Amino acid sequence: MRRKNLIVPALLVVSALAAWGTSRLSGGDAEVEEPPTLTADGPPPPEGETEAERRARERAALEGMLEREFPMHGIVTAAQLRVRSEPDGEALTLGWLRLGGHVRMRREPRVAPRCATGWYELYPRGWVCAGQGVDVSESAPETTADMAADTDSPLPYRYMFVRDPQTPEYHQLPSRDDQRDAIEHGRRYAELLNDGQERRAGLLREGRLAGEPRMPAVVARYLHRGFYVAGNGVETRSSRRFVRTVRGSYVKEAQLEETSGASFQGVELDEETTLPIAWATRTAAPLERQVRADGSERMRGVEGATPWERQERVPWLRRERIGAHVYHVVQTPDGEERFLRAWFVGVAEAIDPPRSVGADDVWVHVDVSEQTLVMYRGARPFYATLVSSGLEGHDTPRGEFHIRRKFVSDTMANLGPDAGDDSYRIDDVPWTQYFDGSIALHGAFWHNRFGLQRSHGCVNLAPRDARYVFEHTAPEVPLGWHGVSTDRGTGFEGSLVVVTD
């Protein structure tokens, strides 16, 4: 089983500092409070400080502040728990905690009629009732629970493809007899469906067919082949191994096949690696220009030339119209110019920031026509990659939006081809950032077609890209939280997302 170390990751230190904000909510009244001063106990940053030294200094400052201001430790024991703006179960939702999460709290709880265990104030803001699913301690545990999301990896959980039709998902670890009965019930149900007896299959599932196998009470539901399961551990009963899902149910490990998603990843930009950057979105063979005797031109393949493979970087120079078609002009290793058809390449190019963007604001540009995404800080691009946006009829909305809610993982439906049956919800889609209703930037571990339209409206990213974008956009998800909201009154603001043709 994976166990997640509690040492604060360096990448989260800056996030944690930023997440404090400039105010916090206390009791029923909003009161302005300056964030804890992290540099008051030491000298200013030394000249020539390296990036690693800076992060170590900031981590030490953060940990020192937490020990002073939020000395209590909470481990989340509920499947999911809301963080409230006030010590009141009806107050505004600021965010969400998930089973296994580790949060920091102020020392003194606030007792309320509906929370005898007390409401604890969290870092960086918000309240939770301990009795609703948080174990509180003065000392930090050595590790979080096995079920905690692994926020240091491209995927926060193990994701597994269901291999067999009518695979039982159990409320608890089943006995051998329960497992045999569950398999027999699923087999008979599939048999009736295959015979076109849908009504009888439904009655069988309801336990209303005499003389037929009944579904054991230990079965939560049956999963179709092609569904996906998110797991956070493996447990054994009578030499049988079961994957424990993040929802607390169990599926026989032998009926699942683990997937790690695509290895593709975009590129960080700097003074040497700059836009435009291009990738082959399909295997692309170079063409050369041939001038006929009458002066007309045509394109022909280059004998013996090596094609660029899908998602390989292409040495792009420019676009050029030849006749009725637009081609990408690329450069070979020996300096010659060759041509690729327009639909074989996706190009990430710089655009000017919208007027509302500040010099240090992080924002995202999704170019649907090129199937690319570029991240900016002010006017400076710092990351570029390929995406998969909505298919025709499921178009990704164009315009300017702001990230409304962020989740380390969230349940989503109707994700498009390769994501199982459209009627099935995929639990815990990773690195989900909603920016327009149910439309989100999120990781997709079920396909590797980045650079081509593939979704039912969302913007799909390869797992490593999705995590990178998630870490660098606002709002920051506070340490130990699973999700955060930017609704009015939460104190969190979301990064701008610009989607263009």
C-alpha positions as a printed NumPy array, in Angstrom:
array([[  0.   ,   0.   ,   0.   ],
       [  1.158,   3.528,  -0.657],
       [  1.728,   5.678,   2.383],
       [  2.193,   9.4  ,   1.992],
       [  4.891,  11.135,   4.016],
       [  3.729,  14.123,   6.01 ],
       [  6.745,  16.289,   5.241],
       [  5.386,  19.363,   3.457],
       [  6.382,  19.147,  -0.242],
       [  8.454,  22.108,  -1.385],
       [  6.019,  22.913,  -4.202],
       [  3.215,  23.295,  -1.659],
       [  5.015,  25.782,   0.538],
       [  4.398,  28.746,  -1.735],
       [  0.836,  27.507,  -2.239],
       [  0.3  ,  27.367,   1.496],
       [  1.648,  30.857,   2.043],
       [ -0.521,  32.274,  -0.741],
       [ -3.606,  30.433,   0.472],
       [ -3.66 ,  32.327,   3.764],
       [ -4.993,  35.395,   1.973],
       [ -5.394,  38.763,   3.67 ],
       [ -8.383,  37.967,   5.877],
       [ -9.92 ,  35.096,   7.79 ],
       [-13.424,  34.33 ,   9.045],
       [-13.846,  34.131,  12.79 ],
       [-17.039,  33.155,  14.576],
       [-20.018,  34.595,  12.766],
       [-18.321,  37.846,  11.776],
       [-15.724,  38.491,   9.096],
       [-12.771,  40.258,  10.642],
       [ -9.709,  41.487,   8.793],
       [ -6.49 ,  39.954,  10.022],
       [ -3.016,  40.212,   8.614],
       [ -1.461,  36.849,   7.788],
       [  1.246,  35.591,  10.131],
       [  4.587,  37.256,   9.472],
       [  6.996,  34.572,   8.359],
       [ 10.148,  36.69 ,   8.166],
       [  9.936,  38.468,  11.512],
       [ 12.067,  35.854,  13.308],
       [ 15.031,  35.99 ,  10.944],
       [ 17.146,  38.166,   8.671],
       [ 16.077,  39.09 ,   5.14 ],
       [ 16.794,  36.587,   2.36 ],
       [ 20.543,  36.388,   1.675],
       [ 21.95 ,  37.467,  -1.659],
       [ 22.727,  34.627,  -4.041],
       [ 20.21 ,  32.293,  -2.405],
       [ 19.474,  29.263,  -4.576],
       [ 15.966,  28.081,  -5.399],
       [ 16.399,  25.035,  -3.142],
       [ 17.638,  27.228,  -0.284],
       [ 14.721,  29.612,  -0.728],
       [ 12.196,  26.791,  -0.601],
       [ 13.853,  25.288,   2.478],
       [ 13.729,  28.68 ,   4.222],
       [ 10.073,  29.173,   3.307],
       [  9.215,  25.644,   4.431],
       [ 10.869,  26.235,   7.8  ],
       [  9.035,  29.552,   8.163],
       [  5.709,  27.923,   7.322],
       [  6.236,  25.067,   9.749],
       [  7.213,  27.514,  12.478],
       [  4.102,  29.594,  11.892],
       [  1.877,  26.506,  11.958],
       [  3.351,  25.383,  15.273],
       [  2.57 ,  28.795,  16.771],
       [ -0.794,  29.545,  15.193],
       [ -2.254,  26.121,  14.268],
       [ -0.62 ,  23.622,  16.639],
       [ -3.322,  20.92 ,  16.456],
       [ -3.345,  18.097,  13.9  ],
       [ -6.486,  16.666,  12.325],
       [ -6.801,  13.432,  10.325],
       [-10.013,  13.217,   8.296],
       [-11.981,  10.023,   8.945],
       [-15.132,  10.904,   6.954],
       [-15.439,  10.012,   3.26 ],
       [-15.827,  13.741,   2.542],
       [-16.319,  16.735,   4.808],
       [-17.187,  20.351,   4.029],
       [-15.142,  23.252,   5.349],
       [-17.518,  26.001,   6.505],
       [-16.959,  29.744,   6.611],
       [-18.275,  29.875,  10.186],
       [-18.738,  27.346,  13.004],
       [-22.186,  26.513,  11.68 ],
       [-23.34 ,  23.522,   9.633],
       [-25.383,  25.796,   7.363],
       [-22.604,  28.315,   6.676],
       [-21.02 ,  28.892,   3.279],
       [-18.856,  26.034,   1.948],
       [-15.239,  27.121,   1.485],
       [-13.885,  23.752,   0.456],
       [-13.79 ,  20.016,   1.068],
       [-11.699,  17.524,   3.027],
       [-11.324,  13.876,   2.044],
       [-10.703,  10.675,   3.977],
       [ -7.082,  10.497,   5.12 ],
       [ -6.375,  14.212,   4.704],
       [ -4.096,  15.886,   7.275],
       [ -5.01 ,  19.456,   8.287],
       [ -3.723,  21.968,  10.85 ],
       [ -6.022,  23.592,  13.418],
       [ -6.076,  26.233,  16.082],
       [ -5.948,  24.866,  19.612],
       [ -9.268,  25.864,  21.19 ],
       [-12.462,  24.465,  19.611],
       [-15.766,  26.313,  19.696],
       [-18.583,  24.22 ,  21.167],
       [-21.994,  24.611,  19.532],
       [-25.424,  22.984,  20.09 ],
       [-25.062,  20.77 ,  17.012],
       [-21.354,  20.062,  17.484],
       [-20.595,  18.925,  21.025],
       [-17.056,  17.905,  20.039],
       [-16.365,  21.455,  18.949],
       [-15.72 ,  23.388,  15.759],
       [-12.02 ,  23.756,  14.968],
       [-10.638,  26.602,  12.897],
       [ -8.407,  25.372,  10.059],
       [ -5.364,  26.714,   8.331],
       [ -5.632,  28.907,   6.346],
       [ -9.331,  29.582,   7.119],
       [-12.664,  27.902,   7.705],
       [-14.161,  25.561,  10.288],
       [-14.949,  21.859,  10.654],
       [-16.875,  19.996,  13.33 ],
       [-14.55 ,  17.326,  14.712],
       [-17.427,  15.001,  15.498],
       [-18.416,  14.862,  11.836],
       [-15.23 ,  13.081,  10.838],
       [-11.899,  14.444,  12.14 ],
       [ -9.574,  12.89 ,  14.718],
       [ -7.771,  15.71 ,  16.559],
       [ -4.364,  15.34 ,  18.205],
       [ -1.607,  17.535,  19.595],
       [  1.078,  15.564,  17.803],
       [  1.542,  14.844,  14.115],
       [  1.133,  11.23 ,  12.986],
       [  4.126,   9.666,  11.283],
       [  2.147,   9.22 ,   8.072],
       [ -1.327,   9.948,   6.854],
       [ -3.805,   7.129,   6.466],
       [ -3.297,   4.845,   3.477],
       [ -6.401,   6.258,   1.853],
       [ -5.028,   9.809,   1.489],
       [ -4.605,  11.177,  -2.033],
       [ -1.01 ,  11.094,  -3.268],
       [ -0.62 ,  14.701,  -4.355],
       [  3.051,  14.228,  -5.25 ],
       [  2.333,  11.832,  -8.134],
       [  0.89 ,  12.33 , -11.63 ],
       [ -2.244,  10.506, -10.419],
       [ -3.539,  10.908,  -6.85 ],
       [ -4.869,   7.325,  -6.691],
       [ -4.48 ,   3.987,  -8.461],
       [ -6.849,   3.825, -11.435],
       [ -7.989,   0.456, -12.704],
       [ -9.948,  -0.743, -15.721],
       [-12.728,  -3.271, -15.031],
       [-11.876,  -6.323, -17.136],
       [-14.904,  -8.557, -16.613],
       [-18.617,  -7.919, -17.284],
       [-20.868,  -7.75 , -14.217],
       [-17.971,  -7.369, -11.777],
       [-19.27 ,  -7.172,  -8.173],
       [-18.356,  -4.18 ,  -6.041],
       [-18.746,  -5.027,  -2.35 ],
       [-19.694,  -2.946,   0.679],
       [-17.185,  -4.981,   2.712],
       [-14.73 ,  -7.794,   2.179],
       [-16.907, -10.743,   1.126],
       [-16.763, -14.304,   2.395],
       [-16.077, -16.998,  -0.167],
       [-19.767, -17.965,  -0.147],
       [-20.85 , -14.34 ,  -0.682],
       [-18.371, -14.002,  -3.527],
       [-19.616, -17.182,  -5.234],
       [-23.255, -16.043,  -4.883],
       [-22.385, -12.587,  -6.243],
       [-20.647, -14.053,  -9.284],
       [-23.537, -16.42 ,  -9.983],
       [-26.105, -13.615,  -9.712],
       [-24.076, -11.437, -12.094],
       [-23.682, -14.326, -14.551],
       [-27.428, -15.003, -14.582],
       [-28.238, -11.299, -14.98 ],
       [-25.916, -11.034, -18.01 ],
       [-27.439, -14.207, -19.458],
       [-30.965, -12.763, -19.295],
       [-29.816,  -9.512, -20.895],
       [-28.055, -11.346, -23.699],
       [-31.282, -13.269, -24.335],
       [-33.179,  -9.983, -24.678],
       [-35.081, -10.516, -21.413],
       [-34.455,  -7.056, -19.942],
       [-37.608,  -7.087, -17.803],
       [-36.715, -10.422, -16.201],
       [-33.149,  -9.208, -15.671],
       [-34.521,  -6.202, -13.79 ],
       [-36.758,  -8.415, -11.651],
       [-33.794, -10.675, -10.934],
       [-31.762,  -7.74 ,  -9.666],
       [-34.674,  -6.734,  -7.436],
       [-34.845, -10.26 ,  -6.001],
       [-38.342, -10.896,  -7.381],
       [-37.716, -14.054,  -9.444],
       [-38.397, -17.257,  -7.556],
       [-35.818, -19.995,  -7.894],
       [-33.175, -17.6  ,  -9.221],
       [-29.914, -16.568,  -7.484],
       [-30.271, -13.498,  -5.289],
       [-27.826, -10.623,  -5.099],
       [-26.012, -10.895,  -1.756],
       [-26.488,  -7.963,   0.613],
       [-22.723,  -7.443,   0.63 ],
       [-22.824,  -6.324,  -3.046],
       [-23.023,  -2.55 ,  -3.54 ],
       [-23.434,  -2.698,  -7.328],
       [-22.147,  -4.442, -10.437],
       [-19.61 ,  -2.779, -12.72 ],
       [-19.605,  -3.206, -16.488],
       [-16.446,  -4.062, -18.37 ],
       [-14.767,  -0.785, -19.33 ],
       [-15.637,   1.094, -16.144],
       [-12.797,   2.545, -14.059],
       [-12.157,   2.231, -10.336],
       [-10.035,   4.554,  -8.202],
       [ -8.27 ,   2.655,  -5.427],
       [ -6.128,   3.578,  -2.442],
       [ -5.067,   0.205,  -1.104],
       [ -5.342,  -3.578,  -1.217],
       [ -6.805,  -5.78 ,   1.515],
       [ -6.793,  -9.561,   1.756],
       [ -9.373, -12.015,   3.059],
       [ -8.823, -15.787,   2.899],
       [ -5.898, -15.354,   0.464],
       [ -8.064, -13.255,  -1.899],
       [ -6.889,  -9.736,  -2.737],
       [ -9.384,  -6.88 ,  -3.076],
       [ -8.736,  -3.307,  -4.135],
       [-10.173,  -0.831,  -1.643],
       [-11.762,   2.031,  -3.566],
       [-11.58 ,   5.628,  -2.403],
       [-15.273,   5.345,  -1.504],
       [-14.565,   2.48 ,   0.884],
       [-15.901,  -0.385,  -1.243],
       [-14.013,  -3.446,  -2.522],
       [-13.411,  -5.038,  -5.943],
       [-11.522,  -8.288,  -6.63 ],
       [ -8.05 ,  -7.262,  -7.789],
       [ -7.88 , -10.046, -10.399],
       [-10.856,  -8.467, -12.196],
       [ -9.061,  -5.132, -12.609],
       [ -6.21 ,  -3.884, -14.773],
       [ -4.226,  -0.876, -13.588],
       [ -3.593,   2.075, -15.883],
       [ -1.122,   4.88 , -15.288],
       [ -2.283,   7.117, -18.123],
       [ -0.225,   8.686, -20.874],
       [  3.428,   9.552, -20.287],
       [  3.168,  12.601, -22.552],
       [  4.049,  15.927, -20.936],
       [  4.327,  19.499, -22.158],
       [  7.326,  21.792, -21.781],
       [  8.36 ,  24.52 , -19.392],
       [  9.306,  27.733, -21.162],
       [ 12.299,  29.919, -20.431],
       [ 14.709,  32.216, -22.268],
       [ 15.933,  29.347, -24.445],
       [ 12.678,  27.398, -24.874],
       [ 10.159,  29.859, -26.23 ],
       [  6.926,  29.989, -28.189],
       [  5.929,  29.01 , -30.776],
       [  6.222,  25.297, -30.014],
       [  4.696,  22.621, -32.232],
       [  3.869,  18.939, -31.893],
       [  2.821,  16.337, -34.442],
       [ -0.763,  15.428, -33.603],
       [ -0.718,  12.496, -36.018],
       [  2.201,  10.572, -37.503],
       [  3.38 ,  13.127, -40.062],
       [  5.54 ,  12.378, -43.107],
       [  7.384,  15.421, -44.52 ],
       [  6.535,  16.716, -47.972],
       [  8.556,  18.691, -50.471],
       [  7.493,  21.246, -53.054],
       [  7.66 ,  20.274, -56.706],
       [  7.381,  22.9  , -59.448],
       [  5.865,  21.536, -62.625],
       [  6.935,  22.571, -66.117],
       [  3.935,  24.894, -66.395],
       [  4.984,  26.703, -63.214],
       [  2.312,  25.19 , -60.994],
       [  3.241,  23.594, -57.703],
       [  2.345,  20.375, -55.967],
       [  3.427,  18.551, -52.823],
       [  4.966,  15.104, -52.863],
       [  6.429,  12.772, -50.272],
       [ 10.143,  12.755, -49.587],
       [ 11.622,   9.355, -50.36 ],
       [ 13.327,   7.776, -47.367],
       [ 12.338,  10.622, -45.009],
       [ 11.636,   9.732, -41.358],
       [  8.151,  10.824, -40.238],
       [  7.508,  12.689, -37.016],
       [  5.629,  10.465, -34.594],
       [  2.464,  11.58 , -32.837],
       [  3.145,  14.026, -29.95 ],
       [  6.771,  14.449, -31.013],
       [  8.119,  18.011, -31.026],
       [  8.346,  19.45 , -34.536],
       [ 10.927,  22.132, -35.575],
       [  8.247,  24.54 , -36.752],
       [  9.087,  27.666, -38.764],
       [  5.847,  29.165, -40.079],
       [  2.59 ,  28.568, -41.953],
       [  2.44 ,  28.972, -45.705],
       [ -0.467,  28.866, -48.137],
       [  0.243,  26.89 , -51.275],
       [ -2.621,  26.787, -53.681],
       [ -5.842,  26.174, -51.779],
       [ -4.163,  24.651, -48.731],
       [ -2.212,  25.842, -45.693],
       [  0.931,  23.926, -44.775],
       [  3.296,  23.996, -41.82 ],
       [  6.858,  24.734, -42.854],
       [  9.334,  22.754, -40.747],
       [ 13.1  ,  22.43 , -40.712],
       [ 14.996,  19.162, -41.082],
       [ 18.178,  18.448, -39.078],
       [ 20.29 ,  19.413, -42.097],
       [ 18.553,  22.789, -42.396],
       [ 16.229,  22.065, -45.309],
       [ 12.61 ,  23.211, -45.33 ],
       [  9.88 ,  20.611, -45.566],
       [  6.104,  20.778, -45.32 ],
       [  3.397,  19.124, -43.214],
       [ -0.341,  19.283, -43.803],
       [ -2.2  ,  21.637, -41.486],
       [ -4.149,  18.987, -39.573],
       [ -0.991,  17.035, -38.693],
       [  0.437,  19.674, -36.34 ],
       [ -0.66 ,  21.615, -33.255],
       [  1.144,  24.893, -32.61 ],
       [  1.229,  26.75 , -29.293],
       [  1.661,  30.461, -29.997],
       [  1.745,  33.504, -27.739],
       [ -1.199,  35.871, -27.384],
       [ -1.523,  39.184, -25.552],
       [ -2.967,  39.013, -22.04 ],
       [ -6.51 ,  40.302, -21.478],
       [ -6.698,  43.768, -19.928],
       [ -7.866,  42.358, -16.601],
       [ -4.648,  40.353, -16.102],
       [ -2.094,  41.778, -13.687],
       [  1.66 ,  41.573, -14.172],
       [  1.979,  38.556, -11.838],
       [ -1.391,  36.903, -12.453],
       [ -1.31 ,  33.292, -13.649],
       [ -3.823,  32.558, -16.406],
       [ -4.482,  29.876, -19.   ],
       [ -5.094,  30.045, -22.745],
       [ -6.732,  27.097, -24.516],
       [ -6.543,  27.253, -28.321],
       [ -9.237,  24.886, -29.608],
       [ -8.177,  25.074, -33.259],
       [ -4.634,  23.983, -32.358],
       [ -5.568,  21.787, -29.351],
       [ -2.925,  23.491, -27.229],
       [ -2.781,  25.064, -23.786],
       [ -0.36 ,  27.771, -22.667],
       [  0.075,  29.055, -19.118],
       [  1.105,  32.653, -18.519],
       [  2.265,  34.798, -15.666],
       [  1.182,  38.242, -16.76 ],
       [  2.427,  38.56 , -20.348],
       [  5.097,  35.857, -19.982],
       [  4.273,  32.292, -21.076],
       [  5.861,  29.635, -18.873],
       [  4.285,  26.298, -19.892],
       [  2.825,  24.804, -23.074],
       [  1.228,  21.479, -23.907],
       [ -1.343,  19.597, -25.995],
       [ -4.936,  19.029, -24.863],
       [ -8.107,  17.309, -26.031],
       [-11.162,  19.563, -26.078],
       [-14.794,  18.805, -26.924],
       [-15.904,  16.846, -29.963],
       [-18.29 ,  18.374, -32.482],
       [-21.673,  18.629, -30.817],
       [-19.993,  18.732, -27.402],
       [-18.036,  21.916, -28.035],
       [-15.862,  23.412, -25.335],
       [-17.311,  26.882, -24.611],
       [-15.329,  29.844, -25.935],
       [-14.756,  32.996, -23.947],
       [-13.194,  34.217, -20.721],
       [-13.9  ,  32.338, -17.506],
       [-12.497,  31.984, -14.011],
       [-11.79 ,  28.774, -12.146],
       [-14.747,  28.267,  -9.825],
       [-13.876,  25.074,  -7.987],
       [-10.776,  22.901,  -7.757],
       [-10.588,  19.293,  -6.602],
       [ -7.65 ,  16.935,  -6.281],
       [-10.218,  14.511,  -7.718],
       [-13.935,  14.649,  -8.396],
       [-16.675,  12.448,  -9.807],
       [-17.653,  13.347, -13.358],
       [-19.969,  11.936, -16.036],
       [-20.225,  11.913, -19.852],
       [-16.486,  12.248, -20.4  ],
       [-16.458,  11.101, -24.005],
       [-15.017,   8.135, -25.939],
       [-12.706,   5.719, -24.101],
       [-14.112,   6.744, -20.713],
       [-16.515,   3.834, -20.307],
       [-20.244,   3.902, -20.807],
       [-21.476,   7.502, -21.042],
       [-24.151,   6.735, -18.455],
       [-21.497,   5.843, -15.891],
       [-19.883,   8.261, -13.507],
       [-16.108,   8.021, -13.243],
       [-15.155,   8.446,  -9.616],
       [-12.235,  10.687,  -8.79 ],
       [-11.213,  12.172, -12.109],
       [ -7.832,  13.726, -11.201],
       [ -6.847,  17.395, -10.971],
       [-10.307,  18.792, -11.782],
       [-10.78 ,  22.559, -12.201],
       [-14.3  ,  23.717, -13.119],
       [-14.469,  26.993, -15.023],
       [-17.933,  26.966, -16.678],
       [-20.648,  24.91 , -15.02 ],
       [-19.646,  21.255, -15.377],
       [-16.878,  22.094, -17.891],
       [-13.412,  21.676, -16.435],
       [ -9.71 ,  21.343, -17.016],
       [ -8.854,  17.854, -15.775],
       [ -6.53 ,  14.909, -16.12 ],
       [ -7.532,  12.045, -18.423],
       [ -5.906,   8.679, -17.761],
       [ -8.144,   6.717, -20.158],
       [ -6.73 ,   7.945, -23.479],
       [ -3.591,   9.272, -25.139],
       [ -5.126,  11.316, -27.968],
       [ -3.89 ,  14.693, -26.752],
       [ -3.68 ,  17.066, -29.677],
       [ -7.018,  15.776, -31.029],
       [-10.572,  16.571, -29.942],
       [-11.816,  13.801, -27.681],
       [-14.048,  14.978, -24.817],
       [-17.683,  15.878, -24.212],
       [-16.771,  19.519, -23.544],
       [-14.051,  19.47 , -20.915],
       [-10.381,  20.168, -21.61 ],
       [ -8.488,  16.893, -21.145],
       [ -4.819,  16.946, -20.157],
       [ -2.293,  14.15 , -19.737],
       [ -1.862,  13.344, -16.015],
       [  1.481,  15.114, -15.57 ],
       [  0.23 ,  18.202, -17.382],
       [ -3.003,  18.24 , -15.398],
       [ -1.096,  18.144, -12.109],
       [  1.276,  20.905, -13.262],
       [ -1.589,  23.196, -14.306],
       [ -3.467,  22.396, -11.087],
       [ -0.463,  23.359,  -8.946],
       [  0.142,  26.679, -10.691],
       [ -3.377,  28.104, -11.007],
       [ -5.416,  29.901,  -8.382],
       [ -7.006,  29.173,  -6.05 ],
       [ -4.366,  27.174,  -4.281],
       [ -5.837,  24.124,  -2.569],
       [ -4.745,  24.575,   1.069],
       [ -2.537,  21.985,   2.732],
       [ -4.497,  18.866,   3.548],
       [ -7.675,  19.972,   1.743],
       [ -9.186,  18.053,  -1.169],
       [-11.03 ,  20.886,  -2.878],
       [-11.716,  24.607,  -2.684],
       [-14.451,  26.957,  -3.906],
       [-14.179,  30.503,  -5.261],
       [-17.859,  31.319,  -4.704],
       [-18.509,  34.833,  -3.491],
       [-17.603,  35.137,   0.152],
       [-15.077,  32.309,   0.313],
       [-12.075,  34.622,   0.064],
       [-10.524,  32.519,  -2.7  ],
       [-10.137,  33.786,  -6.27 ],
       [ -9.724,  31.703,  -9.407],
       [ -7.319,  32.108, -12.301],
       [ -8.579,  33.336, -15.661],
       [ -9.16 ,  30.699, -18.368],
       [ -9.358,  32.019, -21.94 ],
       [-10.707,  29.651, -24.611],
       [-10.399,  30.689, -28.253],
       [-10.859,  29.185, -31.71 ]])
